[in-house]
């Protein structure tokens, strides 16, 4: 769209270390994580993971959860992440909302436990440039729901490894959560495909190799150009 030559544009991404997100027996891991966090052992759990800014979609997530309570009375929402002035002003409106678990900033260990304990991740953020939390959820074998923005749509393959909800639309988000709750086999398949995608494209070694290759391409192109252009004595090599 900017008129740049396609050959000079490279798509990179974020790299993670899969060894920091161990997954062996999913059912056993899920139960252990729930026991450690004091969560119900068998009830469905949706996870919001991120700083509780408005643009991240924390209130939209809570509103969607509230809409689903009559249809799924055993559904739980676990909200994990640093509080903000916006979120602290928001919570009093939802006092008494059943099955809502609000946690603040947590350690890396507890963040992993939250990912292992949940059944799906919701992050309807309208301000993500990429969304590393999606990769973290996938490494834990969980499907994700993001906002239908240009950036997030390039990360999530809809109906393959996750779903997209309309931005700032609690009803749309509730609909997508319900879809995953109603289709456990598809939910599990999306999580498996997401994990495979991260292992194939977004590990730290793969991203490092990709960035190094881009540097090398630029250096090689520069060297090729330098051979055909005169260089002044003061021009650096």
C-alpha positions, 0 to 999 in steps of 0.5 A, a space after each residue: 500500500 505504501 508502494 514499496 517493492 515486495 522483494 524488499 519487504 520481509 515479514 518477521 514476528 516474535 520468537 518464543 522458547 518452547 521449553 518455557 511452555 512445557 506440555 506433556 499430558 494436557 489433561 493432567 497439566 490442566 488439572 494440576 494448574 487449576 489446583 495450584 490456582 484454586 480454580 474449579 477442576 472441570 468447569 470451562 474457563 476463559 482467560 483474559 491475559 494482559 495489561 488491563 487497559 481499555 484498548 486491550 478489551 478487558 471490559 468487553 471481555 467481562 461484558 461478553 462473559 456476563 452475557 453468557 452466564 445464563 447459557 453457561 452457568 458453570 463458565 468461569 472468567 480468569 482475568 490476569 494482568 496488571 491493573 490500570 486506573 481504567 480497570 480499577 474504576 471498572 470493577 465496581 460495576 461488576 461486583 457480584 458477577 458469579 465465577 469471575 476471578 480477577 488476578 493482578 500482575 503475576 509471576 511467569 510461573 503463575 502466568 504459565 499456570 493460567 495458560 495451562 488451566 484455561 480452555 481458551 484465551 480471549 484478547 479482543 485488543 484493538 491496539 496489538 501490533 502482533 500479540 505475543 500472548 496469542 503465541 503463548 496460548 498456542 504453545 499451551 495448546 489453547 485456541 485464541 479469540 482476538 479482535 478483527 483488526 488488520 494486525 491480528 488478522 495476520 496472526 490468527 488463521 480464523 477457524 484454523 487456530 482461533 477466532 476473530 470478534 468484531 472490535 469493541 463488540 461484546 456480543 460478537 465476542 460472546 458468540 465466538 466464545 460460545 462457538 468454542 464452548 459448543 465445539 470441544 473437538 474443534 477447540 482442541 484442534 485449533 489449539 494443536 494447530 496453533 502450537 504447530 504454527 508457533 513451533 514451525 514459525 515463531 521459535 526464537 531460533 527461527 526468528 533469529 535465523 530470519 532476521 540474520 538472513 535479512 541483514 545478510 541480504 541487505 549486506 550482499 545487495 549493498 556490496 553488489 551495488 558498491 562494485 558498480 559505483 565510485 567510492 570517495 576516499 572518505 566513504 566508509 567501507 
